Amino acid sequence: EKNDSKTEDWVQKNIKGYEGNSEAYLSCPSCFIFLSFDCQQHDKFKHQYRAMFVVNCKVDRINFLKLAGPNSDNENVYHSVSCAVCGTEVAVVDMGGVYHFFNVIPSEPGGYEEDEDMNYEDEETVLE
């Protein structure tokens, strides 16, 4: 809980425009560095998130991805986004500047609460 509080304090001081209402904090699945502190979870695909404010992300502005579909305009054009630290592909960004994350580890902004129904003291730990 102490680390969650420190993270929240850092975000408040360092991320311009952050209002503290993110649905998750997103981290790279390979190196665990933070990628977004302000995102929304996709309504249909629960493992996907969208964000406008990101950190530690590198956008490939030379190449683009175009989804097949009835529209031939910029609605279906994206650039690949990778982790700036380790290079893992984590998202795509559309022409409107919205990042669509699909390969991330989400964590709850407020941290996880201990399950009150679980009696952790009754568990036996065996080290051999």
Backbone as XML, in Angstrom:
<?xml version="1.0"?>
<chain id="A" units="angstrom">
  <residue number="1" name="GLU">
    <atom name="N" x="0.825" y="-1.188" z="0.000"/>
    <atom name="CA" x="0.000" y="0.000" z="0.000"/>
    <atom name="C" x="0.870" y="1.252" z="0.000"/>
  </residue>
  <residue number="2" name="LYS">
    <atom name="N" x="2.009" y="1.191" z="0.682"/>
    <atom name="CA" x="2.925" y="2.328" z="0.724"/>
    <atom name="C" x="3.477" y="2.627" z="-0.667"/>
  </residue>
  <residue number="3" name="ASN">
    <atom name="N" x="3.846" y="1.562" z="-1.429"/>
    <atom name="CA" x="4.354" y="1.753" z="-2.784"/>
    <atom name="C" x="3.285" y="2.312" z="-3.706"/>
  </residue>
  <residue number="4" name="ASP">
    <atom name="N" x="2.029" y="1.867" z="-3.546"/>
    <atom name="CA" x="0.937" y="2.396" z="-4.354"/>
    <atom name="C" x="0.760" y="3.880" z="-4.105"/>
  </residue>
  <residue number="5" name="SER">
    <atom name="N" x="0.894" y="4.304" z="-2.873"/>
    <atom name="CA" x="0.772" y="5.715" z="-2.526"/>
    <atom name="C" x="1.905" y="6.528" z="-3.146"/>
  </residue>
  <residue number="6" name="LYS">
    <atom name="N" x="3.122" y="5.978" z="-3.118"/>
    <atom name="CA" x="4.263" y="6.664" z="-3.733"/>
    <atom name="C" x="4.063" y="6.797" z="-5.244"/>
  </residue>
  <residue number="7" name="THR">
    <atom name="N" x="3.566" y="5.736" z="-5.868"/>
    <atom name="CA" x="3.305" y="5.778" z="-7.305"/>
    <atom name="C" x="2.268" y="6.832" z="-7.627"/>
  </residue>
  <residue number="8" name="GLU">
    <atom name="N" x="1.196" y="6.863" z="-6.877"/>
    <atom name="CA" x="0.136" y="7.852" z="-7.094"/>
    <atom name="C" x="0.679" y="9.266" z="-6.932"/>
  </residue>
  <residue number="9" name="ASP">
    <atom name="N" x="1.503" y="9.497" z="-5.928"/>
    <atom name="CA" x="2.111" y="10.820" z="-5.719"/>
    <atom name="C" x="2.996" y="11.207" z="-6.901"/>
  </residue>
  <residue number="10" name="TRP">
    <atom name="N" x="3.798" y="10.253" z="-7.392"/>
    <atom name="CA" x="4.680" y="10.528" z="-8.528"/>
    <atom name="C" x="3.852" y="10.888" z="-9.759"/>
  </residue>
  <residue number="11" name="VAL">
    <atom name="N" x="2.791" y="10.126" z="-10.002"/>
    <atom name="CA" x="1.935" y="10.375" z="-11.161"/>
    <atom name="C" x="1.320" y="11.767" z="-11.079"/>
  </residue>
  <residue number="12" name="GLN">
    <atom name="N" x="0.811" y="12.132" z="-9.916"/>
    <atom name="CA" x="0.183" y="13.443" z="-9.738"/>
    <atom name="C" x="1.168" y="14.569" z="-10.055"/>
  </residue>
  <residue number="13" name="LYS">
    <atom name="N" x="2.425" y="14.408" z="-9.684"/>
    <atom name="CA" x="3.433" y="15.449" z="-9.881"/>
    <atom name="C" x="4.010" y="15.472" z="-11.290"/>
  </residue>
  <residue number="14" name="ASN">
    <atom name="N" x="4.084" y="14.319" z="-11.961"/>
    <atom name="CA" x="4.843" y="14.217" z="-13.206"/>
    <atom name="C" x="4.033" y="14.034" z="-14.486"/>
  </residue>
  <residue number="15" name="ILE">
    <atom name="N" x="2.797" y="13.649" z="-14.405"/>
    <atom name="CA" x="2.005" y="13.419" z="-15.606"/>
    <atom name="C" x="1.030" y="14.575" z="-15.784"/>
  </residue>
  <residue number="16" name="LYS">
    <atom name="N" x="1.323" y="15.423" z="-16.770"/>
    <atom name="CA" x="0.501" y="16.596" z="-17.040"/>
    <atom name="C" x="-0.895" y="16.164" z="-17.477"/>
  </residue>
  <residue number="17" name="GLY">
    <atom name="N" x="-1.896" y="16.749" z="-16.883"/>
    <atom name="CA" x="-3.273" y="16.452" z="-17.247"/>
    <atom name="C" x="-3.869" y="15.268" z="-16.510"/>
  </residue>
  <residue number="18" name="TYR">
    <atom name="N" x="-3.105" y="14.615" z="-15.635"/>
    <atom name="CA" x="-3.626" y="13.451" z="-14.927"/>
    <atom name="C" x="-4.612" y="13.880" z="-13.860"/>
  </residue>
  <residue number="19" name="GLU">
    <atom name="N" x="-5.798" y="13.284" z="-13.874"/>
    <atom name="CA" x="-6.846" y="13.656" z="-12.923"/>
    <atom name="C" x="-7.139" y="12.564" z="-11.903"/>
  </residue>
  <residue number="20" name="GLY">
    <atom name="N" x="-6.462" y="11.451" z="-11.976"/>
    <atom name="CA" x="-6.620" y="10.411" z="-10.967"/>
    <atom name="C" x="-7.828" y="9.518" z="-11.133"/>
  </residue>
  <residue number="21" name="ASN">
    <atom name="N" x="-8.360" y="9.376" z="-12.347"/>
    <atom name="CA" x="-9.538" y="8.535" z="-12.529"/>
    <atom name="C" x="-9.292" y="7.396" z="-13.525"/>
  </residue>
  <residue number="22" name="SER">
    <atom name="N" x="-8.084" y="6.922" z="-13.601"/>
    <atom name="CA" x="-7.736" y="5.845" z="-14.519"/>
    <atom name="C" x="-8.365" y="4.532" z="-14.070"/>
  </residue>
  <residue number="23" name="GLU">
    <atom name="N" x="-8.701" y="3.696" z="-15.041"/>
    <atom name="CA" x="-9.243" y="2.380" z="-14.726"/>
    <atom name="C" x="-8.139" y="1.375" z="-14.422"/>
  </residue>
  <residue number="24" name="ALA">
    <atom name="N" x="-6.900" y="1.697" z="-14.825"/>
    <atom name="CA" x="-5.760" y="0.812" z="-14.564"/>
    <atom name="C" x="-4.470" y="1.567" z="-14.841"/>
  </residue>
  <residue number="25" name="TYR">
    <atom name="N" x="-3.380" y="1.079" z="-14.270"/>
    <atom name="CA" x="-2.045" y="1.500" z="-14.661"/>
    <atom name="C" x="-1.531" y="0.389" z="-15.573"/>
  </residue>
  <residue number="26" name="LEU">
    <atom name="N" x="-0.945" y="0.757" z="-16.700"/>
    <atom name="CA" x="-0.481" y="-0.244" z="-17.656"/>
    <atom name="C" x="1.032" y="-0.348" z="-17.646"/>
  </residue>
  <residue number="27" name="SER">
    <atom name="N" x="1.521" y="-1.583" z="-17.634"/>
    <atom name="CA" x="2.954" y="-1.851" z="-17.632"/>
    <atom name="C" x="3.322" y="-2.758" z="-18.801"/>
  </residue>
  <residue number="28" name="CYS">
    <atom name="N" x="4.568" y="-2.668" z="-19.234"/>
    <atom name="CA" x="5.094" y="-3.535" z="-20.277"/>
    <atom name="C" x="5.139" y="-4.975" z="-19.748"/>
  </residue>
  <residue number="29" name="PRO">
    <atom name="N" x="4.716" y="-5.957" z="-20.532"/>
    <atom name="CA" x="4.737" y="-7.349" z="-20.059"/>
    <atom name="C" x="6.136" y="-7.958" z="-20.006"/>
  </residue>
  <residue number="30" name="SER">
    <atom name="N" x="7.114" y="-7.309" z="-20.639"/>
    <atom name="CA" x="8.471" y="-7.862" z="-20.653"/>
    <atom name="C" x="9.377" y="-7.258" z="-19.595"/>
  </residue>
  <residue number="31" name="CYS">
    <atom name="N" x="9.348" y="-5.919" z="-19.454"/>
    <atom name="CA" x="10.265" y="-5.281" z="-18.501"/>
    <atom name="C" x="9.531" y="-4.591" z="-17.342"/>
  </residue>
  <residue number="32" name="PHE">
    <atom name="N" x="8.209" y="-4.569" z="-17.373"/>
    <atom name="CA" x="7.348" y="-4.071" z="-16.303"/>
    <atom name="C" x="7.400" y="-2.562" z="-16.081"/>
  </residue>
  <residue number="33" name="ILE">
    <atom name="N" x="7.986" y="-1.804" z="-17.011"/>
    <atom name="CA" x="8.011" y="-0.350" z="-16.857"/>
    <atom name="C" x="6.608" y="0.193" z="-17.118"/>
  </residue>
  <residue number="34" name="PHE">
    <atom name="N" x="6.241" y="1.288" z="-16.443"/>
    <atom name="CA" x="4.925" y="1.887" z="-16.647"/>
    <atom name="C" x="4.809" y="2.474" z="-18.044"/>
  </residue>
  <residue number="35" name="LEU">
    <atom name="N" x="3.640" y="2.304" z="-18.656"/>
    <atom name="CA" x="3.368" y="2.826" z="-19.992"/>
    <atom name="C" x="2.243" y="3.859" z="-19.990"/>
  </residue>
  <residue number="36" name="SER">
    <atom name="N" x="1.266" y="3.683" z="-19.111"/>
    <atom name="CA" x="0.166" y="4.649" z="-19.026"/>
    <atom name="C" x="-0.413" y="4.653" z="-17.624"/>
  </residue>
  <residue number="37" name="PHE">
    <atom name="N" x="-0.701" y="5.858" z="-17.159"/>
    <atom name="CA" x="-1.309" y="6.023" z="-15.837"/>
    <atom name="C" x="-2.745" y="6.514" z="-15.942"/>
  </residue>
  <residue number="38" name="ASP">
    <atom name="N" x="-3.222" y="6.691" z="-17.167"/>
    <atom name="CA" x="-4.566" y="7.236" z="-17.374"/>
    <atom name="C" x="-5.175" y="6.564" z="-18.594"/>
  </residue>
  <residue number="39" name="CYS">
    <atom name="N" x="-5.988" y="5.540" z="-18.377"/>
    <atom name="CA" x="-6.548" y="4.784" z="-19.493"/>
    <atom name="C" x="-7.969" y="4.337" z="-19.182"/>
  </residue>
  <residue number="40" name="GLN">
    <atom name="N" x="-8.625" y="3.860" z="-20.233"/>
    <atom name="CA" x="-9.968" y="3.292" z="-20.115"/>
    <atom name="C" x="-9.942" y="1.871" z="-20.658"/>
  </residue>
  <residue number="41" name="GLN">
    <atom name="N" x="-10.646" y="0.991" z="-19.981"/>
    <atom name="CA" x="-10.732" y="-0.390" z="-20.428"/>
    <atom name="C" x="-11.743" y="-0.489" z="-21.572"/>
  </residue>
  <residue number="42" name="HIS">
    <atom name="N" x="-11.436" y="-1.313" z="-22.567"/>
    <atom name="CA" x="-12.331" y="-1.531" z="-23.694"/>
    <atom name="C" x="-13.606" y="-2.183" z="-23.184"/>
  </residue>
  <residue number="43" name="ASP">
    <atom name="N" x="-14.753" y="-1.768" z="-23.713"/>
    <atom name="CA" x="-16.040" y="-2.310" z="-23.258"/>
    <atom name="C" x="-16.212" y="-3.787" z="-23.600"/>
  </residue>
  <residue number="44" name="LYS">
    <atom name="N" x="-15.781" y="-4.184" z="-24.780"/>
    <atom name="CA" x="-15.994" y="-5.553" z="-25.239"/>
    <atom name="C" x="-14.801" y="-6.458" z="-24.954"/>
  </residue>
  <residue number="45" name="PHE">
    <atom name="N" x="-13.590" y="-5.978" z="-25.246"/>
    <atom name="CA" x="-12.381" y="-6.780" z="-25.058"/>
    <atom name="C" x="-11.679" y="-6.320" z="-23.782"/>
  </residue>
  <residue number="46" name="LYS">
    <atom name="N" x="-11.918" y="-7.015" z="-22.690"/>
    <atom name="CA" x="-11.484" y="-6.579" z="-21.360"/>
    <atom name="C" x="-9.968" y="-6.543" z="-21.178"/>
  </residue>
  <residue number="47" name="HIS">
    <atom name="N" x="-9.197" y="-7.187" z="-22.063"/>
    <atom name="CA" x="-7.737" y="-7.161" z="-21.952"/>
    <atom name="C" x="-7.136" y="-5.999" z="-22.744"/>
  </residue>
  <residue number="48" name="GLN">
    <atom name="N" x="-7.988" y="-5.155" z="-23.343"/>
    <atom name="CA" x="-7.505" y="-4.021" z="-24.124"/>
    <atom name="C" x="-7.861" y="-2.702" z="-23.435"/>
  </residue>
  <residue number="49" name="TYR">
    <atom name="N" x="-7.012" y="-1.709" z="-23.655"/>
    <atom name="CA" x="-7.190" y="-0.394" z="-23.033"/>
    <atom name="C" x="-6.883" y="0.694" z="-24.054"/>
  </residue>
  <residue number="50" name="ARG">
    <atom name="N" x="-7.455" y="1.872" z="-23.848"/>
    <atom name="CA" x="-7.105" y="3.008" z="-24.690"/>
    <atom name="C" x="-6.661" y="4.155" z="-23.806"/>
  </residue>
  <residue number="51" name="ALA">
    <atom name="N" x="-5.728" y="4.939" z="-24.341"/>
    <atom name="CA" x="-5.164" y="6.042" z="-23.565"/>
    <atom name="C" x="-4.691" y="7.147" z="-24.503"/>
  </residue>
  <residue number="52" name="MET">
    <atom name="N" x="-4.627" y="8.347" z="-23.978"/>
    <atom name="CA" x="-4.082" y="9.472" z="-24.738"/>
    <atom name="C" x="-2.762" y="9.944" z="-24.149"/>
  </residue>
  <residue number="53" name="PHE">
    <atom name="N" x="-2.540" y="9.645" z="-22.880"/>
    <atom name="CA" x="-1.316" y="10.060" z="-22.198"/>
    <atom name="C" x="-0.483" y="8.823" z="-21.898"/>
  </residue>
  <residue number="54" name="VAL">
    <atom name="N" x="0.703" y="8.749" z="-22.480"/>
    <atom name="CA" x="1.560" y="7.581" z="-22.302"/>
    <atom name="C" x="2.979" y="8.019" z="-21.962"/>
  </residue>
  <residue number="55" name="VAL">
    <atom name="N" x="3.741" y="7.097" z="-21.402"/>
    <atom name="CA" x="5.160" y="7.305" z="-21.118"/>
    <atom name="C" x="5.901" y="6.053" z="-21.560"/>
  </residue>
  <residue number="56" name="ASN">
    <atom name="N" x="7.183" y="6.182" z="-21.817"/>
    <atom name="CA" x="8.039" y="5.044" z="-22.156"/>
    <atom name="C" x="7.555" y="4.265" z="-23.377"/>
  </residue>
  <residue number="57" name="CYS">
    <atom name="N" x="6.938" y="4.978" z="-24.330"/>
    <atom name="CA" x="6.443" y="4.362" z="-25.554"/>
    <atom name="C" x="7.157" y="4.960" z="-26.761"/>
  </residue>
  <residue number="58" name="LYS">
    <atom name="N" x="7.444" y="4.108" z="-27.735"/>
    <atom name="CA" x="8.092" y="4.542" z="-28.971"/>
    <atom name="C" x="7.159" y="4.210" z="-30.134"/>
  </residue>
  <residue number="59" name="VAL">
    <atom name="N" x="6.813" y="5.228" z="-30.925"/>
    <atom name="CA" x="5.904" y="5.061" z="-32.049"/>
    <atom name="C" x="6.709" y="4.924" z="-33.338"/>
  </residue>
  <residue number="60" name="ASP">
    <atom name="N" x="6.383" y="3.918" z="-34.123"/>
    <atom name="CA" x="6.998" y="3.732" z="-35.443"/>
    <atom name="C" x="6.237" y="4.612" z="-36.430"/>
  </residue>
  <residue number="61" name="ARG">
    <atom name="N" x="6.747" y="5.807" z="-36.700"/>
    <atom name="CA" x="6.079" y="6.774" z="-37.578"/>
    <atom name="C" x="6.380" y="6.517" z="-39.058"/>
  </residue>
  <residue number="62" name="ILE">
    <atom name="N" x="7.324" y="5.636" z="-39.370"/>
    <atom name="CA" x="7.671" y="5.360" z="-40.766"/>
    <atom name="C" x="6.697" y="4.352" z="-41.377"/>
  </residue>
  <residue number="63" name="ASN">
    <atom name="N" x="6.462" y="3.266" z="-40.685"/>
    <atom name="CA" x="5.558" y="2.224" z="-41.170"/>
    <atom name="C" x="4.173" y="2.426" z="-40.561"/>
  </residue>
  <residue number="64" name="PHE">
    <atom name="N" x="3.162" y="1.933" z="-41.245"/>
    <atom name="CA" x="1.820" y="2.019" z="-40.698"/>
    <atom name="C" x="1.073" y="0.721" z="-40.936"/>
  </residue>
  <residue number="65" name="LEU">
    <atom name="N" x="0.037" y="0.532" z="-40.168"/>
    <atom name="CA" x="-0.826" y="-0.639" z="-40.288"/>
    <atom name="C" x="-2.183" y="-0.148" z="-40.770"/>
  </residue>
  <residue number="66" name="LYS">
    <atom name="N" x="-2.764" y="-0.844" z="-41.706"/>
    <atom name="CA" x="-4.085" y="-0.463" z="-42.201"/>
    <atom name="C" x="-4.992" y="-1.667" z="-42.090"/>
  </residue>
  <residue number="67" name="LEU">
    <atom name="N" x="-6.089" y="-1.510" z="-41.380"/>
    <atom name="CA" x="-7.045" y="-2.594" z="-41.220"/>
    <atom name="C" x="-7.946" y="-2.650" z="-42.442"/>
  </residue>
  <residue number="68" name="ALA">
    <atom name="N" x="-8.209" y="-3.852" z="-42.907"/>
    <atom name="CA" x="-9.116" y="-4.020" z="-44.035"/>
    <atom name="C" x="-10.532" y="-3.726" z="-43.576"/>
  </residue>
  <residue number="69" name="GLY">
    <atom name="N" x="-11.272" y="-3.081" z="-44.422"/>
    <atom name="CA" x="-12.652" y="-2.771" z="-44.077"/>
    <atom name="C" x="-13.276" y="-1.876" z="-45.129"/>
  </residue>
  <residue number="70" name="PRO">
    <atom name="N" x="-14.529" y="-1.529" z="-44.924"/>
    <atom name="CA" x="-15.243" y="-0.734" z="-45.926"/>
    <atom name="C" x="-14.732" y="0.709" z="-46.039"/>
  </residue>
  <residue number="71" name="ASN">
    <atom name="N" x="-14.144" y="1.243" z="-44.993"/>
    <atom name="CA" x="-13.640" y="2.615" z="-45.035"/>
    <atom name="C" x="-12.213" y="2.636" z="-45.558"/>
  </residue>
  <residue number="72" name="SER">
    <atom name="N" x="-11.943" y="3.547" z="-46.475"/>
    <atom name="CA" x="-10.585" y="3.643" z="-47.012"/>
    <atom name="C" x="-9.887" y="4.905" z="-46.526"/>
  </residue>
  <residue number="73" name="ASP">
    <atom name="N" x="-10.457" y="5.568" z="-45.539"/>
    <atom name="CA" x="-9.844" y="6.798" z="-45.034"/>
    <atom name="C" x="-8.929" y="6.503" z="-43.850"/>
  </residue>
  <residue number="74" name="ASN">
    <atom name="N" x="-8.558" y="7.528" z="-43.131"/>
    <atom name="CA" x="-7.592" y="7.386" z="-42.031"/>
    <atom name="C" x="-8.153" y="6.714" z="-40.782"/>
  </residue>
  <residue number="75" name="GLU">
    <atom name="N" x="-9.432" y="6.365" z="-40.760"/>
    <atom name="CA" x="-10.005" y="5.726" z="-39.574"/>
    <atom name="C" x="-9.359" y="4.375" z="-39.281"/>
  </residue>
  <residue number="76" name="ASN">
    <atom name="N" x="-8.864" y="3.711" z="-40.312"/>
    <atom name="CA" x="-8.308" y="2.373" z="-40.145"/>
    <atom name="C" x="-6.795" y="2.336" z="-40.275"/>
  </residue>
  <residue number="77" name="VAL">
    <atom name="N" x="-6.128" y="3.478" z="-40.103"/>
    <atom name="CA" x="-4.673" y="3.550" z="-40.216"/>
    <atom name="C" x="-4.065" y="3.728" z="-38.825"/>
  </residue>
  <residue number="78" name="TYR">
    <atom name="N" x="-3.061" y="2.896" z="-38.512"/>
    <atom name="CA" x="-2.428" y="2.907" z="-37.201"/>
    <atom name="C" x="-0.914" y="2.831" z="-37.347"/>
  </residue>
  <residue number="79" name="HIS">
    <atom name="N" x="-0.220" y="3.278" z="-36.318"/>
    <atom name="CA" x="1.223" y="3.094" z="-36.213"/>
    <atom name="C" x="1.481" y="2.146" z="-35.048"/>
  </residue>
  <residue number="80" name="SER">
    <atom name="N" x="2.470" y="1.297" z="-35.201"/>
    <atom name="CA" x="2.853" y="0.358" z="-34.155"/>
    <atom name="C" x="3.526" y="1.109" z="-33.000"/>
  </residue>
  <residue number="81" name="VAL">
    <atom name="N" x="3.270" y="0.648" z="-31.779"/>
    <atom name="CA" x="3.854" y="1.262" z="-30.576"/>
    <atom name="C" x="4.581" y="0.177" z="-29.797"/>
  </residue>
  <residue number="82" name="SER">
    <atom name="N" x="5.822" y="0.457" z="-29.433"/>
    <atom name="CA" x="6.600" y="-0.495" z="-28.647"/>
    <atom name="C" x="7.102" y="0.162" z="-27.363"/>
  </residue>
  <residue number="83" name="CYS">
    <atom name="N" x="7.494" y="-0.670" z="-26.432"/>
    <atom name="CA" x="8.085" y="-0.195" z="-25.182"/>
    <atom name="C" x="9.432" y="0.448" z="-25.519"/>
  </residue>
  <residue number="84" name="ALA">
    <atom name="N" x="9.648" y="1.663" z="-25.049"/>
    <atom name="CA" x="10.892" y="2.382" z="-25.333"/>
    <atom name="C" x="12.088" y="1.772" z="-24.607"/>
  </residue>
  <residue number="85" name="VAL">
    <atom name="N" x="11.852" y="0.957" z="-23.592"/>
    <atom name="CA" x="12.933" y="0.354" z="-22.818"/>
    <atom name="C" x="13.393" y="-0.970" z="-23.418"/>
  </residue>
  <residue number="86" name="CYS">
    <atom name="N" x="12.439" y="-1.866" z="-23.718"/>
    <atom name="CA" x="12.832" y="-3.212" z="-24.176"/>
    <atom name="C" x="12.413" y="-3.538" z="-25.604"/>
  </residue>
  <residue number="87" name="GLY">
    <atom name="N" x="11.572" y="-2.714" z="-26.223"/>
    <atom name="CA" x="11.179" y="-2.921" z="-27.604"/>
    <atom name="C" x="9.987" y="-3.826" z="-27.835"/>
  </residue>
  <residue number="88" name="THR">
    <atom name="N" x="9.351" y="-4.314" z="-26.795"/>
    <atom name="CA" x="8.181" y="-5.176" z="-26.942"/>
    <atom name="C" x="7.019" y="-4.392" z="-27.538"/>
  </residue>
  <residue number="89" name="GLU">
    <atom name="N" x="6.337" y="-4.959" z="-28.529"/>
    <atom name="CA" x="5.164" y="-4.302" z="-29.101"/>
    <atom name="C" x="4.026" y="-4.357" z="-28.089"/>
  </residue>
  <residue number="90" name="VAL">
    <atom name="N" x="3.451" y="-3.191" z="-27.773"/>
    <atom name="CA" x="2.441" y="-3.113" z="-26.721"/>
    <atom name="C" x="1.122" y="-2.508" z="-27.174"/>
  </residue>
  <residue number="91" name="ALA">
    <atom name="N" x="1.140" y="-1.772" z="-28.299"/>
    <atom name="CA" x="-0.067" y="-1.052" z="-28.697"/>
    <atom name="C" x="0.023" y="-0.609" z="-30.147"/>
  </residue>
  <residue number="92" name="VAL">
    <atom name="N" x="-1.037" y="0.045" z="-30.581"/>
    <atom name="CA" x="-1.051" y="0.808" z="-31.827"/>
    <atom name="C" x="-1.618" y="2.179" z="-31.486"/>
  </residue>
  <residue number="93" name="VAL">
    <atom name="N" x="-1.276" y="3.179" z="-32.304"/>
    <atom name="CA" x="-1.823" y="4.519" z="-32.107"/>
    <atom name="C" x="-2.527" y="4.919" z="-33.393"/>
  </residue>
  <residue number="94" name="ASP">
    <atom name="N" x="-3.742" y="5.462" z="-33.255"/>
    <atom name="CA" x="-4.492" y="5.863" z="-34.442"/>
    <atom name="C" x="-4.126" y="7.282" z="-34.858"/>
  </residue>
  <residue number="95" name="MET">
    <atom name="N" x="-4.684" y="7.740" z="-35.949"/>
    <atom name="CA" x="-4.352" y="9.055" z="-36.482"/>
    <atom name="C" x="-4.839" y="10.188" z="-35.581"/>
  </residue>
  <residue number="96" name="GLY">
    <atom name="N" x="-5.740" y="9.890" z="-34.659"/>
    <atom name="CA" x="-6.250" y="10.887" z="-33.713"/>
    <atom name="C" x="-5.413" y="10.980" z="-32.444"/>
  </residue>
  <residue number="97" name="GLY">
    <atom name="N" x="-4.364" y="10.172" z="-32.348"/>
    <atom name="CA" x="-3.496" y="10.202" z="-31.177"/>
    <atom name="C" x="-3.963" y="9.340" z="-30.020"/>
  </residue>
  <residue number="98" name="VAL">
    <atom name="N" x="-4.918" y="8.455" z="-30.265"/>
    <atom name="CA" x="-5.393" y="7.546" z="-29.215"/>
    <atom name="C" x="-4.595" y="6.249" z="-29.314"/>
  </residue>
  <residue number="99" name="TYR">
    <atom name="N" x="-4.026" y="5.837" z="-28.181"/>
    <atom name="CA" x="-3.248" y="4.603" z="-28.100"/>
    <atom name="C" x="-4.182" y="3.465" z="-27.719"/>
  </residue>
  <residue number="100" name="HIS">
    <atom name="N" x="-4.077" y="2.364" z="-28.444"/>
    <atom name="CA" x="-4.891" y="1.177" z="-28.191"/>
    <atom name="C" x="-3.956" y="0.070" z="-27.723"/>
  </residue>
  <residue number="101" name="PHE">
    <atom name="N" x="-3.930" y="-0.160" z="-26.408"/>
    <atom name="CA" x="-3.022" y="-1.146" z="-25.807"/>
    <atom name="C" x="-3.657" y="-2.531" z="-25.827"/>
  </residue>
  <residue number="102" name="PHE">
    <atom name="N" x="-2.881" y="-3.526" z="-26.206"/>
    <atom name="CA" x="-3.366" y="-4.904" z="-26.245"/>
    <atom name="C" x="-2.386" y="-5.884" z="-25.619"/>
  </residue>
  <residue number="103" name="ASN">
    <atom name="N" x="-1.148" y="-5.481" z="-25.397"/>
    <atom name="CA" x="-0.124" y="-6.378" z="-24.859"/>
    <atom name="C" x="0.507" y="-5.702" z="-23.637"/>
  </residue>
  <residue number="104" name="VAL">
    <atom name="N" x="-0.262" y="-5.630" z="-22.555"/>
    <atom name="CA" x="0.180" y="-4.941" z="-21.341"/>
    <atom name="C" x="-0.260" y="-5.710" z="-20.102"/>
  </residue>
  <residue number="105" name="ILE">
    <atom name="N" x="0.323" y="-5.330" z="-18.985"/>
    <atom name="CA" x="-0.106" y="-5.864" z="-17.696"/>
    <atom name="C" x="-0.811" y="-4.728" z="-16.952"/>
  </residue>
  <residue number="106" name="PRO">
    <atom name="N" x="-2.118" y="-4.868" z="-16.718"/>
    <atom name="CA" x="-2.835" y="-3.827" z="-15.981"/>
    <atom name="C" x="-2.737" y="-4.045" z="-14.478"/>
  </residue>
  <residue number="107" name="SER">
    <atom name="N" x="-2.731" y="-2.966" z="-13.746"/>
    <atom name="CA" x="-2.828" y="-3.049" z="-12.290"/>
    <atom name="C" x="-3.808" y="-1.987" z="-11.838"/>
  </residue>
  <residue number="108" name="GLU">
    <atom name="N" x="-4.465" y="-2.252" z="-10.743"/>
    <atom name="CA" x="-5.454" y="-1.308" z="-10.237"/>
    <atom name="C" x="-4.746" y="-0.086" z="-9.679"/>
  </residue>
  <residue number="109" name="PRO">
    <atom name="N" x="-5.214" y="1.132" z="-10.025"/>
    <atom name="CA" x="-4.551" y="2.347" z="-9.557"/>
    <atom name="C" x="-4.496" y="2.470" z="-8.046"/>
  </residue>
  <residue number="110" name="GLY">
    <atom name="N" x="-5.503" y="1.957" z="-7.352"/>
    <atom name="CA" x="-5.527" y="2.071" z="-5.911"/>
    <atom name="C" x="-4.810" y="0.945" z="-5.199"/>
  </residue>
  <residue number="111" name="GLY">
    <atom name="N" x="-4.288" y="0.002" z="-5.954"/>
    <atom name="CA" x="-3.638" y="-1.159" z="-5.349"/>
    <atom name="C" x="-4.655" y="-2.240" z="-5.047"/>
  </residue>
  <residue number="112" name="TYR">
    <atom name="N" x="-4.184" y="-3.396" z="-4.701"/>
    <atom name="CA" x="-5.065" y="-4.508" z="-4.404"/>
    <atom name="C" x="-5.340" y="-4.571" z="-2.919"/>
  </residue>
  <residue number="113" name="GLU">
    <atom name="N" x="-6.588" y="-4.893" z="-2.601"/>
    <atom name="CA" x="-6.952" y="-5.040" z="-1.197"/>
    <atom name="C" x="-6.888" y="-6.508" z="-0.826"/>
  </residue>
  <residue number="114" name="GLU">
    <atom name="N" x="-6.511" y="-6.764" z="0.421"/>
    <atom name="CA" x="-6.419" y="-8.131" z="0.898"/>
    <atom name="C" x="-7.815" y="-8.718" z="1.034"/>
  </residue>
  <residue number="115" name="ASP">
    <atom name="N" x="-7.987" y="-9.948" z="0.619"/>
    <atom name="CA" x="-9.267" y="-10.629" z="0.698"/>
    <atom name="C" x="-9.572" y="-10.942" z="2.159"/>
  </residue>
  <residue number="116" name="GLU">
    <atom name="N" x="-10.659" y="-10.364" z="2.677"/>
    <atom name="CA" x="-10.996" y="-10.531" z="4.093"/>
    <atom name="C" x="-11.442" y="-11.947" z="4.426"/>
  </residue>
  <residue number="117" name="ASP">
    <atom name="N" x="-11.973" y="-12.680" z="3.437"/>
    <atom name="CA" x="-12.459" y="-14.031" z="3.687"/>
    <atom name="C" x="-11.328" y="-15.057" z="3.752"/>
  </residue>
  <residue number="118" name="MET">
    <atom name="N" x="-10.165" y="-14.691" z="3.308"/>
    <atom name="CA" x="-9.041" y="-15.625" z="3.269"/>
    <atom name="C" x="-8.244" y="-15.516" z="4.562"/>
  </residue>
  <residue number="119" name="ASN">
    <atom name="N" x="-7.985" y="-16.633" z="5.200"/>
    <atom name="CA" x="-7.195" y="-16.644" z="6.420"/>
    <atom name="C" x="-5.772" y="-17.038" z="6.042"/>
  </residue>
  <residue number="120" name="TYR">
    <atom name="N" x="-4.923" y="-16.037" z="5.854"/>
    <atom name="CA" x="-3.569" y="-16.282" z="5.378"/>
    <atom name="C" x="-2.693" y="-16.973" z="6.415"/>
  </residue>
  <residue number="121" name="GLU">
    <atom name="N" x="-3.044" y="-16.856" z="7.682"/>
    <atom name="CA" x="-2.223" y="-17.450" z="8.736"/>
    <atom name="C" x="-2.374" y="-18.961" z="8.786"/>
  </residue>
  <residue number="122" name="ASP">
    <atom name="N" x="-3.459" y="-19.503" z="8.220"/>
    <atom name="CA" x="-3.685" y="-20.947" z="8.244"/>
    <atom name="C" x="-2.916" y="-21.685" z="7.160"/>
  </residue>
  <residue number="123" name="GLU">
    <atom name="N" x="-2.387" y="-20.949" z="6.175"/>
    <atom name="CA" x="-1.659" y="-21.595" z="5.098"/>
    <atom name="C" x="-0.298" y="-22.048" z="5.589"/>
  </residue>
  <residue number="124" name="GLU">
    <atom name="N" x="0.055" y="-23.254" z="5.225"/>
    <atom name="CA" x="1.339" y="-23.820" z="5.636"/>
    <atom name="C" x="2.350" y="-23.657" z="4.526"/>
  </residue>
  <residue number="125" name="THR">
    <atom name="N" x="3.493" y="-23.111" z="4.844"/>
    <atom name="CA" x="4.557" y="-22.912" z="3.862"/>
    <atom name="C" x="5.648" y="-23.924" z="4.115"/>
  </residue>
  <residue number="126" name="VAL">
    <atom name="N" x="6.014" y="-24.664" z="3.065"/>
    <atom name="CA" x="7.045" y="-25.679" z="3.187"/>
    <atom name="C" x="8.214" y="-25.284" z="2.304"/>
  </residue>
  <residue number="127" name="LEU">
    <atom name="N" x="9.364" y="-25.124" z="2.878"/>
    <atom name="CA" x="10.576" y="-24.801" z="2.136"/>
    <atom name="C" x="11.533" y="-25.976" z="2.222"/>
  </residue>
  <residue number="128" name="GLU">
    <atom name="N" x="11.914" y="-26.523" z="1.099"/>
    <atom name="CA" x="12.835" y="-27.649" z="1.110"/>
    <atom name="C" x="13.988" y="-27.400" z="0.180"/>
  </residue>
</chain>
